[in-house]
Amino acid sequence: MSDSGSPRVTRLLPDTLHEAVQPGTAVARLETTHDRQGVLDGAWWPRSRDIVAELPRLITALTRHLGPITRVGLDAGAWEGLPTRMIIDDRVVHIDSFPVGDDTILITRGDQDLFSLLVIPPHATPGAAQAAMAEAVRAGSATQAEQILIDTGTGRTDPTSVVEGP
């Protein structure tokens, strides 16, 4: 006997989930509200622009909480050595690249359930990254990814790589 009136179970992170960050793990945070009304669903702070090194940790972490990830979409110009697919945890993850520079990564669970995560640049300070993550997961936030990075001082370009003129 089925109960058609029972609420649909979602696989979002529970509101009480707080795990210590271990070396080598992905630093990611997802919005924990159940309505997903904000522009972004979360944030990711990779440690480098090497997608082959960084993406498996993110996908493994997200799969534990969301289920199988089938596709990733990201800015082609922001990553080194971007493949078209990777095998992560014995699953093929397709990678779509776009020259958009929009500071986000799109994660597809199943056939079409899409999550949009702010990508915090690897050079960001811990304080700026924490502020950007907090804004990205603020319930109902309408702030776009690029504006969050501007507001928190993280920016796209590593300030230590900018050469000042004479």
VOGU-3710 file (C-alpha; in Angstrom, 3 decimals, decimal comma):
1> msdsgsprvt> 0,000/0,000/0,000  1,493/3,339/-0,978  0,935/6,644/0,723  0,730/9,199/-2,089  0,354/11,982/0,474  3,788/11,433/2,019  6,374/14,186/1,388  9,004/13,693/-1,282  12,350/12,794/0,218  15,208/14,999/-1,004
11> rllpdtlhea> 18,883/14,155/-0,757  20,110/17,580/0,301  22,536/17,915/3,145  20,848/17,734/6,543  20,748/20,990/8,482  22,826/19,476/11,291  25,749/18,267/9,180  29,076/19,761/10,226  32,226/17,817/9,438  35,802/18,770/10,172
21> vqpgtavarl> 37,870/19,398/7,064  40,538/16,743/6,668  43,667/17,215/4,530  43,006/16,169/0,941  39,230/16,577/1,149  37,123/18,942/-0,912  36,136/22,175/0,764  32,513/22,597/-0,251  29,352/23,878/1,366  25,769/23,421/0,212
31> etthdrqgvl> 22,657/25,367/1,056  20,767/23,276/3,582  17,299/24,702/3,054  14,868/22,351/1,396  13,423/24,786/-1,146  16,619/25,725/-3,063  15,361/29,243/-3,825  18,738/31,019/-3,998  20,741/31,701/-7,153  23,450/29,309/-5,941
41> dgawwprsrd> 23,154/25,962/-4,199  26,548/26,150/-2,563  30,233/26,890/-2,942  33,467/25,033/-3,653  36,990/26,122/-2,759  39,503/24,092/-4,794  43,179/24,321/-3,834  44,472/24,603/-7,421  43,290/25,016/-11,019  44,230/21,392/-11,803
51> ivaelprlit> 40,789/19,894/-12,431  42,126/16,327/-12,569  43,455/16,732/-9,021  40,533/18,737/-7,607  37,338/17,374/-9,160  37,479/13,786/-7,818  37,417/15,014/-4,195  34,433/17,261/-4,897  32,480/14,580/-6,752  33,196/11,993/-4,036
61> altrhlgpit> 31,999/14,385/-1,319  28,864/15,386/-3,234  28,000/11,800/-4,167  27,966/10,826/-0,473  25,181/13,356/0,148  23,404/13,813/-3,176  23,745/10,496/-4,956  25,503/9,792/-8,265  26,848/12,797/-10,147  26,671/12,336/-13,915
71> rvgldagawe> 27,841/15,625/-15,410  29,879/18,706/-14,539  29,834/22,008/-16,414  32,530/24,613/-15,887  34,472/27,449/-17,466  37,016/26,085/-19,947  39,399/29,003/-19,403  39,583/28,631/-15,642  41,081/25,140/-15,457  44,286/23,417/-16,538
81> glptrmiidd> 44,066/20,310/-18,735  40,292/20,007/-18,927  39,213/16,487/-20,012  35,807/15,672/-21,514  35,150/12,916/-18,981  36,695/11,361/-15,906  36,152/8,112/-14,060  35,534/8,960/-10,422  34,639/6,269/-7,889  34,085/3,784/-10,736
91> rvvhidsfpv> 31,558/6,082/-12,468  31,943/8,104/-15,652  31,455/11,821/-15,048  31,044/13,868/-18,230  32,638/17,305/-18,259  31,143/20,115/-20,304  33,309/23,174/-20,804  32,092/26,639/-21,631  34,095/29,854/-22,118  31,779/31,832/-19,855
101> gddtilitrg> 33,912/33,008/-16,927  30,920/32,921/-14,611  32,686/31,682/-11,459  30,405/28,673/-11,097  30,469/24,924/-11,561  27,271/23,125/-12,536  26,743/19,681/-11,057  24,126/17,328/-12,512  22,715/14,559/-10,376  20,852/11,874/-12,285
111> dqdlfsllvi> 19,386/12,989/-15,592  18,601/16,628/-14,930  18,750/17,689/-11,268  21,156/20,626/-11,450  23,171/22,258/-8,654  25,057/25,516/-9,199  28,105/26,086/-6,974  30,200/29,226/-6,600  33,868/28,462/-7,335  36,110/30,307/-4,916
121> pphatpgaaq> 39,548/30,939/-6,433  42,360/28,834/-4,944  44,295/31,960/-3,919  41,481/33,229/-1,652  42,326/33,785/1,989  40,467/31,590/4,487  38,486/34,592/5,746  37,430/35,673/2,258  36,572/32,077/1,298  34,457/31,657/4,427
131> aamaeavrag> 32,602/34,914/3,720  32,000/33,911/0,089  30,737/30,465/1,137  28,398/31,984/3,702  26,890/34,344/1,110  26,577/31,593/-1,514  24,495/29,413/0,830  22,446/32,214/2,385  18,820/31,138/1,962  17,096/33,028/-0,832
141> satqaeqili> 20,204/34,996/-1,836  19,898/36,623/-5,257  23,566/37,658/-5,401  25,367/36,367/-8,499  28,662/34,452/-8,201  30,836/37,224/-9,670  29,377/39,793/-7,277  29,992/37,546/-4,270  33,665/37,281/-5,238  33,912/41,057/-5,663
151> dtgtgrtdpt> 32,133/41,744/-2,362  34,352/39,338/-0,412  37,607/40,444/-2,032  38,447/37,100/-3,570  38,296/38,089/-7,244  39,218/35,898/-10,186  42,841/36,937/-10,458  45,446/36,059/-7,864  46,586/39,465/-6,567  50,129/38,150/-6,042
161> svvegp> 50,411/37,355/-9,765  49,624/40,897/-10,918  52,744/42,763/-11,987  52,682/46,462/-11,260  53,928/48,830/-13,963  56,737/51,400/-13,443
//
